[in-house]
Amino acid sequence: MNECVSAVTDNQRYMDRIAIGAREASELLGLSRRTVQLMAKSGRIPHRREGKKFLFSPRLLRKWMDEDQSDGVDFNNGNDHK
């Protein structure tokens, strides 16, 4: 139970930030960092590029996650289902 509370608390801290990196986005979404980077690179997830870095808006990610679960990503366990 403490792990669930901890995960929610960790994810809430990102919601106050304007932008987060791929590592933080992966924690927020429950996906691997590599999956988040591949999804950004292919345009499947909202992001911005700053040089080689991917930047993500936590609020846009949350909105995207709530609206678009039809792309084969299961947000309950963080695995792709292709």
C-alpha positions in Angstrom: 0.0 0.0 0.0 2.8 2.4 0.8 4.3 1.9 -2.7 1.0 3.1 -4.3 0.9 6.1 -2.1 4.6 6.8 -2.8 4.0 6.5 -6.6 1.0 8.9 -6.5 3.1 11.4 -4.4 6.0 11.2 -6.8 3.8 11.7 -9.9 2.0 14.7 -8.3 5.4 16.5 -7.9 5.7 16.5 -11.7 2.3 18.1 -12.2 3.7 21.4 -10.8 6.5 21.6 -13.3 6.2 23.1 -16.8 8.4 20.6 -18.5 10.0 17.2 -17.6 12.5 14.9 -19.3 12.0 11.4 -20.7 13.0 9.8 -17.4 10.3 11.7 -15.4 7.8 11.2 -18.2 8.4 7.5 -18.1 7.8 7.5 -14.3 4.6 9.5 -14.7 3.3 7.2 -17.4 4.6 3.9 -16.0 6.5 3.1 -19.2 10.1 2.5 -19.8 12.2 5.6 -20.7 13.1 3.9 -24.1 9.4 3.4 -24.9 8.6 7.1 -24.1 11.5 8.2 -26.3 10.3 6.0 -29.2 6.8 7.2 -28.8 8.0 10.8 -28.9 10.2 10.2 -31.9 7.3 8.6 -33.8 5.0 11.5 -32.8 2.6 9.3 -30.8 3.0 11.3 -27.6 3.0 15.1 -27.1 6.5 16.5 -26.7 9.0 19.2 -27.7 12.5 18.8 -28.8 15.4 20.9 -27.5 18.4 19.7 -29.4 18.6 16.0 -28.7 16.5 16.2 -25.6 12.8 15.4 -25.4 10.7 17.6 -23.2 7.2 16.8 -22.0 4.5 18.8 -20.3 3.2 16.8 -17.4 -0.3 18.3 -17.8 -0.4 17.5 -21.5 0.8 13.9 -20.8 -1.9 13.4 -18.2 -4.5 14.8 -20.7 -3.1 12.6 -23.5 -3.1 9.5 -21.3 -6.8 10.1 -20.2 -7.9 10.8 -23.8 -5.9 8.4 -26.0 -5.5 4.8 -24.9 -6.3 3.4 -28.3 -2.6 3.2 -29.4 -1.9 -0.2 -27.8 -0.3 1.0 -24.6 -1.6 -0.5 -21.4 -1.1 2.1 -18.7 -1.9 -0.3 -15.9 1.3 -2.3 -16.3 3.5 -0.2 -18.6 3.9 -2.8 -21.5 3.3 -2.2 -25.1 0.7 -4.5 -26.8 1.5 -4.5 -30.5 
